[in-house]
Amino acid sequence: MRVAILGATGAVGRTMLDVLDERSFPADEIVALASARSAGSRLSWRGREMTVRAVDARAFDGCDIALFSAGAARSREWAPVAAAAGAVVIDNSSAWRMDPRVPLVVPEVNAAAAADRELGIIANPNCATIQLVVALAALHRARPLRRVIATTFQSVSGAGQTGIAALQAELKGEKADDSPFVSTIAGNVIPWIGPRGEDGWNEEEQKVRAETRRILDLPDLAVSATCVRVPVEKGHSISATVELESALTLEEARAALQAMPGLVLLDAARDPMPRDVAGTDDVQVGHLRVDHDMPNVLHLWIVADNLRKGAATNAVQIAESVRSMSYAGSNA
Ligand SMILES: NC(=O)c1ccc[n+]([C@@H]2O[C@H](COP(=O)([O-])OP(=O)(O)OC[C@H]3O[C@@H](n4cnc5c(N)ncnc54)[C@H](OP(=O)(O)O)[C@@H]3O)[C@@H](O)[C@H]2O)c1
Protein backbone atom coordinates (compact mmCIF):
# COMPACT_ATOMS: atom_id res chain seq x y z
CA MET A 1 0.00 0.00 0.00
CA ARG A 2 1.33 3.45 -0.92
CA VAL A 3 0.60 6.29 1.53
CA ALA A 4 1.21 9.96 0.76
CA ILE A 5 1.71 12.49 3.56
CA LEU A 6 1.23 16.10 2.51
CA GLY A 7 2.90 18.19 5.23
CA ALA A 8 5.32 15.39 6.15
CA THR A 9 7.90 17.86 7.54
CA GLY A 10 5.44 19.53 9.93
CA ALA A 11 4.58 18.81 13.57
CA VAL A 12 1.60 16.62 12.62
CA GLY A 13 3.24 15.05 9.56
CA ARG A 14 6.28 13.86 11.55
CA THR A 15 3.95 12.44 14.20
CA MET A 16 2.02 10.62 11.46
CA LEU A 17 5.24 8.86 10.43
CA ASP A 18 5.75 7.71 14.02
CA VAL A 19 2.15 6.58 14.47
CA LEU A 20 2.04 4.67 11.16
CA ASP A 21 5.14 2.80 12.27
CA GLU A 22 4.02 2.16 15.87
CA ARG A 23 0.64 0.82 14.74
CA SER A 24 2.28 -1.36 12.06
CA PHE A 25 0.17 0.24 9.35
CA PRO A 26 0.69 -1.92 6.25
CA ALA A 27 2.33 0.77 4.09
CA ASP A 28 4.98 -0.46 1.66
CA GLU A 29 5.90 3.05 0.59
CA ILE A 30 5.51 6.54 2.02
CA VAL A 31 5.46 9.52 -0.36
CA ALA A 32 6.65 12.47 1.75
CA LEU A 33 5.32 15.77 0.41
CA ALA A 34 5.72 19.37 1.51
CA SER A 35 6.34 22.77 -0.08
CA ALA A 36 9.23 23.69 -2.36
CA ARG A 37 10.99 25.02 0.79
CA SER A 38 11.55 21.48 2.09
CA ALA A 39 11.91 19.66 -1.24
CA GLY A 40 15.08 17.56 -1.20
CA SER A 41 15.28 17.33 2.59
CA ARG A 42 15.46 13.86 4.14
CA LEU A 43 13.16 12.04 6.54
CA SER A 44 13.47 8.51 7.77
CA TRP A 45 10.75 5.91 8.29
CA ARG A 46 11.18 2.33 9.47
CA GLY A 47 14.92 2.79 9.10
CA ARG A 48 14.61 3.89 5.47
CA GLU A 49 15.64 7.34 4.24
CA MET A 50 13.15 9.27 2.10
CA THR A 51 13.52 12.43 0.10
CA VAL A 52 10.78 15.02 0.59
CA ARG A 53 9.14 16.14 -2.66
CA ALA A 54 7.31 19.36 -3.43
CA VAL A 55 3.64 18.56 -3.99
CA ASP A 56 2.56 18.62 -7.63
CA ALA A 57 -0.21 17.29 -9.88
CA ARG A 58 1.38 13.80 -10.22
CA ALA A 59 2.41 13.44 -6.56
CA PHE A 60 -0.57 11.24 -5.62
CA ASP A 61 -0.42 8.84 -8.58
CA GLY A 62 -0.67 5.25 -7.34
CA CYS A 63 -1.42 6.27 -3.74
CA ASP A 64 -4.12 4.40 -1.82
CA ILE A 65 -4.29 6.80 1.14
CA ALA A 66 -3.29 10.47 1.34
CA LEU A 67 -2.88 11.97 4.81
CA PHE A 68 -3.03 15.77 4.64
CA SER A 69 -1.60 18.13 7.26
CA ALA A 70 -0.44 21.21 5.38
CA GLY A 71 -3.15 23.77 6.17
CA ALA A 72 -6.58 24.51 4.74
CA ALA A 73 -5.49 26.31 1.55
CA ARG A 74 -3.34 23.32 0.48
CA SER A 75 -6.15 20.93 1.35
CA ARG A 76 -8.65 22.83 -0.77
CA GLU A 77 -6.21 22.81 -3.68
CA TRP A 78 -4.78 19.27 -3.47
CA ALA A 79 -7.43 17.04 -1.85
CA PRO A 80 -9.55 16.87 -5.04
CA VAL A 81 -6.37 16.09 -7.03
CA ALA A 82 -5.42 13.25 -4.69
CA ALA A 83 -8.99 11.90 -4.67
CA ALA A 84 -9.11 12.00 -8.49
CA ALA A 85 -5.86 9.99 -8.53
CA GLY A 86 -7.69 7.28 -6.55
CA ALA A 87 -6.45 7.96 -3.01
CA VAL A 88 -8.75 8.22 0.00
CA VAL A 89 -7.84 11.60 1.48
CA ILE A 90 -7.83 12.02 5.27
CA ASP A 91 -7.50 15.73 5.93
CA ASN A 92 -6.39 17.37 9.18
CA SER A 93 -7.21 20.93 8.17
CA SER A 94 -10.48 22.80 8.61
CA ALA A 95 -11.04 22.99 4.81
CA TRP A 96 -13.65 20.23 4.48
CA ARG A 97 -14.94 19.66 8.01
CA MET A 98 -18.34 21.25 7.57
CA ASP A 99 -18.93 20.10 3.97
CA PRO A 100 -21.96 17.76 4.07
CA ARG A 101 -20.33 15.57 1.38
CA VAL A 102 -17.33 14.95 3.64
CA PRO A 103 -17.65 12.84 6.81
CA LEU A 104 -16.09 14.26 9.99
CA VAL A 105 -14.83 11.28 11.93
CA VAL A 106 -13.61 10.29 15.38
CA PRO A 107 -13.46 6.50 15.12
CA GLU A 108 -14.53 5.78 18.72
CA VAL A 109 -17.63 7.92 18.17
CA ASN A 110 -18.76 7.64 14.53
CA ALA A 111 -16.42 5.29 12.61
CA ALA A 112 -19.23 4.16 10.26
CA ALA A 113 -19.56 7.69 8.86
CA ALA A 114 -16.24 7.20 7.03
CA ALA A 115 -17.95 4.85 4.56
CA ASP A 116 -20.08 7.62 3.06
CA ARG A 117 -17.47 9.83 1.35
CA GLU A 118 -18.89 11.32 -1.81
CA LEU A 119 -15.72 13.29 -2.61
CA GLY A 120 -13.25 10.61 -1.53
CA ILE A 121 -12.28 12.90 1.36
CA ILE A 122 -12.67 12.29 5.11
CA ALA A 123 -12.09 15.14 7.56
CA ASN A 124 -10.23 14.83 10.84
CA PRO A 125 -11.77 17.19 13.40
CA ASN A 126 -10.11 20.05 15.25
CA CYS A 127 -7.71 18.78 17.93
CA ALA A 128 -9.62 20.13 20.95
CA THR A 129 -12.90 18.86 19.53
CA ILE A 130 -11.61 15.30 19.18
CA GLN A 131 -10.79 14.82 22.86
CA LEU A 132 -13.97 16.62 23.94
CA VAL A 133 -16.31 14.47 21.83
CA VAL A 134 -14.77 11.19 23.00
CA ALA A 135 -15.79 12.09 26.58
CA LEU A 136 -19.13 13.62 25.56
CA ALA A 137 -20.12 10.57 23.48
CA ALA A 138 -19.48 8.35 26.51
CA LEU A 139 -21.78 10.47 28.69
CA HIS A 140 -24.41 10.83 25.96
CA ARG A 141 -24.70 7.03 25.76
CA ALA A 142 -25.72 7.09 29.47
CA ARG A 143 -27.95 10.22 29.47
CA PRO A 144 -28.76 12.58 26.57
CA LEU A 145 -26.65 15.73 26.56
CA ARG A 146 -28.39 19.05 27.00
CA ARG A 147 -25.60 21.63 27.22
CA VAL A 148 -21.80 21.73 27.14
CA ILE A 149 -19.52 24.54 28.37
CA ALA A 150 -15.85 23.91 27.59
CA THR A 151 -12.77 25.94 28.48
CA THR A 152 -9.66 24.74 26.67
CA PHE A 153 -5.99 25.07 27.66
CA GLN A 154 -4.25 24.45 24.33
CA SER A 155 -0.55 23.78 23.88
CA VAL A 156 1.69 25.70 21.51
CA SER A 157 2.24 22.67 19.24
CA GLY A 158 -1.39 23.16 18.19
CA ALA A 159 0.02 26.01 16.11
CA GLY A 160 2.64 23.73 14.52
CA GLN A 161 6.43 23.95 14.45
CA THR A 162 6.42 27.75 14.62
CA GLY A 163 4.36 27.60 17.82
CA ILE A 164 6.84 25.23 19.48
CA ALA A 165 9.79 27.35 18.28
CA ALA A 166 8.18 30.54 19.63
CA LEU A 167 7.77 29.10 23.15
CA GLN A 168 11.27 27.61 23.14
CA ALA A 169 12.83 30.92 22.03
CA GLU A 170 10.88 32.98 24.56
CA LEU A 171 11.77 30.60 27.42
CA LYS A 172 15.44 31.28 26.57
CA GLY A 173 14.75 35.02 26.74
CA GLU A 174 14.98 35.42 22.98
CA LYS A 175 12.49 37.16 20.72
CA ALA A 176 10.42 34.78 18.58
CA ASP A 177 10.44 36.42 15.13
CA ASP A 178 7.99 34.04 13.55
CA SER A 179 5.55 33.59 16.44
CA PRO A 180 2.01 32.59 15.41
CA PHE A 181 0.63 34.04 18.68
CA VAL A 182 -0.90 37.50 19.22
CA SER A 183 1.26 38.06 22.32
CA THR A 184 4.27 36.60 24.17
CA ILE A 185 3.31 33.03 25.13
CA ALA A 186 6.02 32.23 27.71
CA GLY A 187 4.66 33.02 31.18
CA ASN A 188 1.30 33.98 29.70
CA VAL A 189 -2.16 32.64 28.76
CA ILE A 190 -3.84 33.97 25.63
CA PRO A 191 -7.65 33.69 25.23
CA TRP A 192 -7.39 34.10 21.47
CA ILE A 193 -7.03 31.20 19.01
CA GLY A 194 -7.85 32.02 15.41
CA PRO A 195 -9.39 35.24 14.12
CA ARG A 196 -12.07 36.86 16.30
CA GLY A 197 -15.45 37.58 14.71
CA GLU A 198 -17.56 40.70 15.18
CA ASP A 199 -19.72 38.76 17.66
CA GLY A 200 -16.63 38.23 19.85
CA TRP A 201 -16.19 34.48 19.28
CA ASN A 202 -12.76 33.25 18.15
CA GLU A 203 -12.56 30.90 15.17
CA GLU A 204 -11.38 27.99 17.35
CA GLU A 205 -14.40 28.43 19.64
CA GLN A 206 -16.73 28.30 16.66
CA LYS A 207 -15.00 25.16 15.35
CA VAL A 208 -15.42 23.37 18.69
CA ARG A 209 -19.15 24.19 18.71
CA ALA A 210 -19.94 23.33 15.08
CA GLU A 211 -17.77 20.19 14.90
CA THR A 212 -19.01 18.79 18.24
CA ARG A 213 -22.61 19.09 17.05
CA ARG A 214 -21.78 17.47 13.72
CA ILE A 215 -19.77 14.50 15.05
CA LEU A 216 -22.33 13.71 17.75
CA ASP A 217 -25.14 14.21 15.23
CA LEU A 218 -26.84 16.60 17.68
CA PRO A 219 -27.39 19.72 15.53
CA ASP A 220 -29.21 21.60 18.30
CA LEU A 221 -26.89 20.80 21.18
CA ALA A 222 -26.00 23.94 23.16
CA VAL A 223 -22.20 24.18 23.06
CA SER A 224 -20.06 27.11 24.11
CA ALA A 225 -16.29 27.12 24.28
CA THR A 226 -13.61 29.51 25.50
CA CYS A 227 -10.32 28.55 23.82
CA VAL A 228 -7.08 29.56 25.48
CA ARG A 229 -3.45 29.11 24.42
CA VAL A 230 -1.11 28.17 27.29
CA PRO A 231 2.70 27.85 27.47
CA VAL A 232 2.73 24.05 27.30
CA GLU A 233 4.60 22.29 24.49
CA LYS A 234 2.32 19.30 23.88
CA GLY A 235 -1.11 18.26 25.17
CA HIS A 236 -4.40 20.11 25.28
CA SER A 237 -6.50 20.19 28.48
CA ILE A 238 -10.22 20.95 28.68
CA SER A 239 -12.40 21.83 31.63
CA ALA A 240 -15.92 20.73 30.62
CA THR A 241 -19.24 21.36 32.33
CA VAL A 242 -21.87 19.02 30.92
CA GLU A 243 -25.58 19.30 31.55
CA LEU A 244 -27.56 16.09 30.96
CA GLU A 245 -31.28 15.51 30.49
CA SER A 246 -31.43 13.83 33.90
CA ALA A 247 -29.19 13.16 36.88
CA LEU A 248 -26.28 10.74 36.77
CA THR A 249 -24.53 9.59 39.95
CA LEU A 250 -20.76 9.74 40.17
CA GLU A 251 -20.62 5.94 39.94
CA GLU A 252 -22.84 5.92 36.83
CA ALA A 253 -20.72 8.63 35.22
CA ARG A 254 -17.53 6.71 35.98
CA ALA A 255 -19.02 3.53 34.48
CA ALA A 256 -20.10 5.40 31.33
CA LEU A 257 -16.64 6.90 30.84
CA GLN A 258 -14.84 3.61 31.57
CA ALA A 259 -16.92 1.86 28.90
CA MET A 260 -15.64 4.21 26.16
CA PRO A 261 -12.86 2.84 23.94
CA GLY A 262 -9.87 5.18 23.67
CA LEU A 263 -10.70 6.87 26.99
CA VAL A 264 -8.81 6.30 30.24
CA LEU A 265 -10.53 7.47 33.42
CA LEU A 266 -8.04 8.23 36.18
CA ASP A 267 -8.99 7.60 39.79
CA ALA A 268 -9.84 10.49 42.09
CA ALA A 269 -6.30 10.68 43.46
CA ARG A 270 -4.68 11.38 40.07
CA ASP A 271 -5.50 14.05 37.52
CA PRO A 272 -4.41 13.85 33.89
CA MET A 273 -1.87 16.50 32.93
CA PRO A 274 -0.28 17.39 29.59
CA ARG A 275 3.22 16.30 30.60
CA ASP A 276 1.88 12.83 31.36
CA VAL A 277 -0.26 12.40 28.24
CA ALA A 278 2.36 13.70 25.76
CA GLY A 279 3.39 10.80 23.53
CA THR A 280 0.27 8.70 24.34
CA ASP A 281 -2.81 8.01 22.25
CA ASP A 282 -5.70 7.86 24.71
CA VAL A 283 -7.96 10.64 25.91
CA GLN A 284 -7.47 10.85 29.67
CA VAL A 285 -10.26 12.07 31.96
CA GLY A 286 -10.16 12.95 35.65
CA HIS A 287 -11.33 15.41 38.31
CA LEU A 288 -14.88 14.15 37.73
CA ARG A 289 -17.55 15.75 39.91
CA VAL A 290 -21.33 15.93 40.14
CA ASP A 291 -22.37 19.57 40.55
CA HIS A 292 -23.22 20.57 44.15
CA ASP A 293 -26.45 22.29 43.17
CA MET A 294 -27.57 20.56 39.96
CA PRO A 295 -27.43 16.72 40.02
CA ASN A 296 -27.78 16.56 36.22
CA VAL A 297 -24.55 18.56 35.73
CA LEU A 298 -21.06 17.01 35.64
CA HIS A 299 -17.66 18.69 35.67
CA LEU A 300 -14.66 16.91 34.18
CA TRP A 301 -11.08 17.50 33.08
CA ILE A 302 -10.06 16.03 29.72
CA VAL A 303 -6.46 15.83 28.44
CA ALA A 304 -4.95 14.40 25.24
CA ASP A 305 -1.84 14.78 23.08
CA ASN A 306 -3.00 17.17 20.34
CA LEU A 307 -0.40 15.94 17.84
CA ARG A 308 -1.42 12.30 18.39
CA LYS A 309 -5.11 11.71 19.27
CA GLY A 310 -5.86 15.31 18.26
CA ALA A 311 -4.37 14.81 14.79
CA ALA A 312 -2.05 11.99 13.65
CA THR A 313 -3.45 9.06 15.65
CA ASN A 314 -7.04 9.92 14.82
CA ALA A 315 -6.12 10.18 11.11
CA VAL A 316 -4.30 6.83 11.14
CA GLN A 317 -7.24 5.22 12.99
CA ILE A 318 -9.50 6.50 10.19
CA ALA A 319 -7.11 4.99 7.62
CA GLU A 320 -7.31 1.68 9.49
CA SER A 321 -11.14 1.78 9.40
CA VAL A 322 -11.14 2.61 5.69
CA ARG A 323 -8.85 -0.34 5.08
CA SER A 324 -10.99 -2.75 7.08
CA MET A 325 -14.13 -1.46 5.33
CA SER A 326 -12.56 -2.07 1.92
CA TYR A 327 -11.60 -5.61 2.97
CA ALA A 328 -15.15 -6.24 4.21
CA GLY A 329 -16.44 -4.82 0.88
CA SER A 330 -14.16 -7.02 -1.19
CA ASN A 331 -15.23 -10.10 0.76
CA ALA A 332 -18.93 -9.36 0.36
N1 LIG B 1 -0.71 20.91 15.40
C1 LIG B 1 -1.84 20.35 15.80
O1 LIG B 1 -2.03 20.00 17.00
C2 LIG B 1 -2.92 20.07 14.82
C3 LIG B 1 -4.02 19.33 15.23
C4 LIG B 1 -5.05 19.07 14.31
C5 LIG B 1 -4.95 19.57 13.04
N2 LIG B 1 -3.86 20.29 12.67
C6 LIG B 1 -3.79 20.78 11.30
O2 LIG B 1 -2.74 20.11 10.63
C7 LIG B 1 -2.16 20.97 9.65
C8 LIG B 1 -0.66 21.04 9.87
O3 LIG B 1 -0.38 21.45 11.17
P1 LIG B 1 1.07 21.37 11.80
O4 LIG B 1 0.85 21.68 13.22
O5 LIG B 1 1.78 20.12 11.42
O6 LIG B 1 1.79 22.63 11.07
P2 LIG B 1 3.34 22.86 10.74
O7 LIG B 1 4.21 22.24 11.76
O8 LIG B 1 3.45 24.32 10.50
O9 LIG B 1 3.56 22.08 9.36
C9 LIG B 1 3.00 22.51 8.15
C10 LIG B 1 3.32 21.54 7.04
O10 LIG B 1 2.67 22.01 5.87
C11 LIG B 1 3.62 22.11 4.81
N3 LIG B 1 3.28 23.19 3.90
C12 LIG B 1 3.15 24.51 4.18
N4 LIG B 1 2.88 25.21 3.06
C13 LIG B 1 2.85 24.31 2.05
C14 LIG B 1 2.63 24.41 0.65
N5 LIG B 1 2.40 25.59 0.03
N6 LIG B 1 2.64 23.26 -0.10
C15 LIG B 1 2.90 22.07 0.48
N7 LIG B 1 3.13 21.91 1.82
C16 LIG B 1 3.10 23.03 2.58
C17 LIG B 1 4.93 22.40 5.52
O11 LIG B 1 5.99 22.09 4.66
P3 LIG B 1 7.38 22.92 4.60
O12 LIG B 1 8.33 22.15 5.48
O13 LIG B 1 7.76 22.82 3.17
O14 LIG B 1 7.11 24.31 5.07
C18 LIG B 1 4.82 21.47 6.72
O15 LIG B 1 5.14 20.15 6.33
C19 LIG B 1 -2.90 22.29 9.78
O16 LIG B 1 -3.93 22.31 8.81
C20 LIG B 1 -3.46 22.24 11.17
O17 LIG B 1 -4.62 23.04 11.31
C21 LIG B 1 -2.83 20.54 13.51
Ligand as a Chemical Component Dictionary entry (heavy atoms), coordinates in Angstrom:
data_LIG
# 
_chem_comp.id                   LIG 
_chem_comp.type                 NON-POLYMER 
_chem_comp.pdbx_formal_charge   0 
_chem_comp.three_letter_code    LIG 
# 
loop_
_chem_comp_atom.comp_id 
_chem_comp_atom.atom_id 
_chem_comp_atom.alt_atom_id 
_chem_comp_atom.type_symbol 
_chem_comp_atom.charge 
_chem_comp_atom.model_Cartn_x 
_chem_comp_atom.model_Cartn_y 
_chem_comp_atom.model_Cartn_z 
_chem_comp_atom.pdbx_ordinal 
LIG N1  N1  N 0  -0.706 20.910 15.402 1  
LIG C1  C1  C 0  -1.837 20.346 15.801 2  
LIG O1  O1  O 0  -2.033 20.001 16.999 3  
LIG C2  C2  C 0  -2.920 20.069 14.817 4  
LIG C3  C3  C 0  -4.020 19.333 15.229 5  
LIG C4  C4  C 0  -5.053 19.075 14.310 6  
LIG C5  C5  C 0  -4.949 19.566 13.044 7  
LIG N2  N2  N 1  -3.857 20.287 12.666 8  
LIG C6  C6  C 0  -3.795 20.785 11.295 9  
LIG O2  O2  O 0  -2.741 20.112 10.629 10 
LIG C7  C7  C 0  -2.160 20.970 9.652  11 
LIG C8  C8  C 0  -0.656 21.042 9.868  12 
LIG O3  O3  O 0  -0.383 21.454 11.169 13 
LIG P1  P1  P 0  1.072  21.372 11.800 14 
LIG O4  O4  O 0  0.853  21.680 13.223 15 
LIG O5  O5  O -1 1.777  20.120 11.418 16 
LIG O6  O6  O 0  1.792  22.626 11.074 17 
LIG P2  P2  P 0  3.340  22.861 10.743 18 
LIG O7  O7  O 0  4.210  22.238 11.763 19 
LIG O8  O8  O 0  3.452  24.320 10.501 20 
LIG O9  O9  O 0  3.564  22.078 9.357  21 
LIG C9  C9  C 0  2.997  22.515 8.149  22 
LIG C10 C10 C 0  3.323  21.542 7.040  23 
LIG O10 O10 O 0  2.666  22.005 5.867  24 
LIG C11 C11 C 0  3.618  22.109 4.808  25 
LIG N3  N3  N 0  3.284  23.193 3.898  26 
LIG C12 C12 C 0  3.148  24.512 4.183  27 
LIG N4  N4  N 0  2.879  25.210 3.058  28 
LIG C13 C13 C 0  2.847  24.306 2.047  29 
LIG C14 C14 C 0  2.630  24.408 0.647  30 
LIG N5  N5  N 0  2.396  25.586 0.034  31 
LIG N6  N6  N 0  2.645  23.258 -0.102 32 
LIG C15 C15 C 0  2.898  22.070 0.484  33 
LIG N7  N7  N 0  3.132  21.914 1.818  34 
LIG C16 C16 C 0  3.104  23.026 2.583  35 
LIG C17 C17 C 0  4.926  22.395 5.522  36 
LIG O11 O11 O 0  5.991  22.086 4.657  37 
LIG P3  P3  P 0  7.375  22.918 4.602  38 
LIG O12 O12 O 0  8.330  22.150 5.484  39 
LIG O13 O13 O 0  7.759  22.816 3.168  40 
LIG O14 O14 O 0  7.110  24.305 5.066  41 
LIG C18 C18 C 0  4.816  21.469 6.719  42 
LIG O15 O15 O 0  5.145  20.152 6.332  43 
LIG C19 C19 C 0  -2.897 22.293 9.779  44 
LIG O16 O16 O 0  -3.931 22.308 8.811  45 
LIG C20 C20 C 0  -3.462 22.244 11.166 46 
LIG O17 O17 O 0  -4.623 23.035 11.305 47 
LIG C21 C21 C 0  -2.831 20.544 13.515 48 
# 
loop_
_chem_comp_bond.comp_id 
_chem_comp_bond.atom_id_1 
_chem_comp_bond.atom_id_2 
_chem_comp_bond.value_order 
_chem_comp_bond.pdbx_ordinal 
LIG N1  C1  SING 1  
LIG C1  O1  DOUB 2  
LIG C1  C2  SING 3  
LIG C2  C3  SING 4  
LIG C2  C21 DOUB 5  
LIG C3  C4  DOUB 6  
LIG C4  C5  SING 7  
LIG C5  N2  DOUB 8  
LIG N2  C6  SING 9  
LIG N2  C21 SING 10 
LIG C6  O2  SING 11 
LIG C6  C20 SING 12 
LIG O2  C7  SING 13 
LIG C7  C8  SING 14 
LIG C7  C19 SING 15 
LIG C8  O3  SING 16 
LIG O3  P1  SING 17 
LIG P1  O4  DOUB 18 
LIG P1  O5  SING 19 
LIG P1  O6  SING 20 
LIG O6  P2  SING 21 
LIG P2  O7  DOUB 22 
LIG P2  O8  SING 23 
LIG P2  O9  SING 24 
LIG O9  C9  SING 25 
LIG C9  C10 SING 26 
LIG C10 O10 SING 27 
LIG C10 C18 SING 28 
LIG O10 C11 SING 29 
LIG C11 N3  SING 30 
LIG C11 C17 SING 31 
LIG N3  C12 SING 32 
LIG N3  C16 SING 33 
LIG C12 N4  DOUB 34 
LIG N4  C13 SING 35 
LIG C13 C14 SING 36 
LIG C13 C16 DOUB 37 
LIG C14 N5  SING 38 
LIG C14 N6  DOUB 39 
LIG N6  C15 SING 40 
LIG C15 N7  DOUB 41 
LIG N7  C16 SING 42 
LIG C17 O11 SING 43 
LIG C17 C18 SING 44 
LIG O11 P3  SING 45 
LIG P3  O12 DOUB 46 
LIG P3  O13 SING 47 
LIG P3  O14 SING 48 
LIG C18 O15 SING 49 
LIG C19 O16 SING 50 
LIG C19 C20 SING 51 
LIG C20 O17 SING 52 
# 
